């Protein structure tokens, strides 16, 4: 900066005026930050890796003459590649996909607090509510992306291995391959409903604890805790109201006719988890002292 | 429990035109952390055009006060206004025309400097994005703008912090220890930059440990100690009131020393290699010159030697605050 005094660019002392930045602008930059971080790809890599391993394993399994399965779809693996994304969703929905969603949701506020960049963005022209909304949306979009990356890899791997053929649903009826593909897409969309609860919980922890590791572990621990609660004898009555039970809400789509009851049930149950967590996170974020960094 | 930060949306901020209200006005500002009183009823009044030094030992409450000014932390009591707007009520709207950084400026290490500025410009809105090249040029980071900030030196980050602040075309710049960690050349250049910005009409609130830097740059100061303001006002007044010293050379130093010793209001009269030195108030110096003249002693040189800011700082913040009140060293009354 040796020539500071000779720098010629004038700096008129006039405040920046004009259009205030929108929440979408803040969201766009949250996404750009995610795109620039290795951690983002770690989660997406995991989402892609597990279906890939599944497909490879099933190919080897089939070659060695093993057969059988745990569900109607495992019996159809070699009959239609479209059974693969259903099975991987079944396996990954319980723990792996919530973990991947937690990686970002639990980190998205705490990491900025720890690095001191939260104060940097909170002294610009966006309100705290806009920053929080942008972070919540970014974490949600990341969770959705992870779910669909997993589904895409499973679908491509399954179809490449076993073909694009009709699938037998949970009701025993057969649906055409294009319809099955649509059901795969819709099933993953329905699975996002309980994932919102996980994201909201991770985000609330991230805001309140200011500690990325604690938030990620806390969100995953919450899921594990609910599984433990579900397994406790005598507590069967509360099972329909546990977030983890909603991870299978999409099964209703794979029945003929479509059973909307579990999906509608999961909508309000998940709202009971997501809304308080989001509101708590939002209030903490608005009120918090930003003293880190 | 109501939270003032939630109150009106930013667009509902009272439309006080910039320039009418003072850039910074804090009243009875208090911040408590459980049992610890970090800031204890601080008043600040930064006027338009000031280069205002904010001084104090570590832990005196300077950074906490600046954080409250920027709306980063909520005051336990009192309020602060920037150009008449309360950051707790007006949110980001109160920061219009305001920029700066608290402690070290922080950026996303995995983004380049240019990307960091693009991000911040996006969050500023207006014409900020179009000014990125200009501010990079101002802090002379253009050649390194494409490098990730993670690889930047401390000095480069400080300069990037200034660039990020300038994106907002500030009328008020709050800088917390901007020269900390810089090498001598970096400090010199930072001072030059701040001086230049002040000349362009930007009001600067400068928190610093570099007392010579403050003495050189600032016209008004607040000195805080243990959370309280122990002086606020013009730096020149502080130095003048802080017990002015004088150096005297006369036609007969030996007799002059005897007169000095006997003269009311003159203290610490000493003979030295380069003449005599003593301390006195201005009015007493006048009487002294008449006394010397009556005795037929000619004055070859009588030069005032103001106390340095460093002297005054330590006298105010260590021990008993040894500057006597009768010398007029009191907190300047702040216009309400």
Interface residues (C-beta under 8 A of the other chain):
Chain A: X1 X2 X3 X4 X5 X7 X9 X10 X11 X12 X13 X14 X15 X16 X17 X18 X19 X20 X21 X25 X26 X28 X29 X32 X33 X36 X37 X38 X115 X116 X117 X119 X120 X121 X122 X123 X124 X125 X126 X127 X128 X286 X287 X289 X290 X291 X293
Chain B: X3 X5 X6 X9 X10 X11 X18 X64 X67 X70 X71 X72 X73 X74 X91 X92 X95 X96 X97 X99 X100 X101 X102 X103 X104 X105 X106 X107 X108 X109 X110 X111 X115 X119 X120 X122 X123 X124 X125 X126 X127 X128 X134 X135 X137 X138 X139 X140 X159 X164 X166 X167 X168 X169 X170 X171 X185 X186 X189 X190 X192 X193 X196 X197 X200 X201 X202
